[in-house]
């Protein structure tokens, strides 16, 4: 009986380690993707702002 409990605990700890590693990997990828998307979006936003506001700008 204790052998089964030990196997179960070992399995659970290995599973926990695996899930943690997987979650950290996903989080890391998510951060990288968000950073890339944010840079792209920022460039796009600046370009659009220049396109839309340049004709409206009046130099004092």
Buried (B, 14 or more C-beta within 10 A) or exposed (E): EEEEEEEEEEEEEEEEEEEEEEEEEEEEEEEEEEEEEEEEEEEEEEEEEEEEEEEEEEEE
